[in-house]
Amino acid sequence: MAKKASFLLTLFFLAIASAATYRVNLTQSAVVNGKELKAGEYRLNIEESKVTIADGKNSIEVPVKVENGGTKFGTTVVRYTAEGGKSAISEIRIGGTRTRLIFNP
């Protein structure tokens, strides 16, 4: 019985660890996966190879490549590229972690 409870508890903690939530502030409007996001604060919920970007009631799910760098990032940095005359988010480095999100154009 104790082994089963221990196993279930381990699965529970792994499920929690696999999803992480962070905040990011976009300093300018940008396009992500064809959707335009206005400048402002957003919540990022990362689960394996996708990220949900939300601001209150509105949210979008975007495929993303999650990489872990060698050292922790000091601050959160959003990198933009020009795409069709607009700014598009190409990468987000999450401050206080080693997590880097790579967005496909």
N, C-alpha and C positions, 0 to 999 in steps of 0.2 A: 504494500500500500504506500509506503514512504517513497519507494522508487518511482511509482506512478505520479505521485504528487510532485516530486522533484522534477520529473520530466515535463509535466504540464507547466510548472512554474518557469522552467527554462525556456520553453516554447513561447510563453507569454512575454518574457523579457526580450527575447529575440525579435518578436513581432513589434514591440515598442521601439527597439533600437533600429529596426530597418526603416522606420519612417521618422523624419526629422523636420521640424518647423523652424524657420528663420524669418527675419524681417529684412527688407531691402528698400532703400529710398531711391527712386528713379529721379534724376535731376532734370531729365528732359523726356518728352514723349518719344516712344519707341515702338517698333513693330516686333511682335513675337509670334511665330507660326501664323502669319497673315492677319493677326489681330493687333490693333493699335492700343497701346497702353498710355494713358496720360501721365505726366509727371506726378509723383506722389509716393506714398508709402504703401508697400504691398507685403503680403505674407507669402512665403514660399514653403510648400509642403513637399518634401522630396521623398519619393518612394522608388527604389531601384533605378529604373531607366526613364522615369517621368517626373515632372515637377508640376504642381498645381500652383498657379499664381492667382492670388485673390486680394481684393480690396473690398471688404464688407460683403455685399450680396453677390457681386460679380466675380467669376473665376474662370480660368481657362486651364486646360491640361496640355502640356507640351512635352514631346519626347526630348530627352536630354542625355548627354553622356556625362556621367559622374566620375571625376578623377580625384584622387587623393595625392596632394603634393608632399614634398619632403618636410617642409616646415609650416607652421601655422601662419595664416595671413593675419597681419596686424589689424586691418580694417576691411570692411566689405567694399569691393570694387566692382563696378559694372563696366564692361567694355562694349563699345558700340561699333558697328560698321555701317557704311552707306549702302542702302539697298533700295533701288528704284526711287532715288531722290529723298528717301526718308532714313532715319536712324533705325537700325535693328540691333537688338541685343545679341551679341555673339558669345559672351562669357560673363559669368558672375563668380567672383572669388569671395567666399563667405568668411568674414572676419572672425577671428578666434577659433577657426577650424582649419583643417587641411583640405577642405572640400572645394572643388572647382567644378562649375557646371558649364558644359560646352553645348551651345545651341546650334543646331544645323540650320543653314539658311533656307 
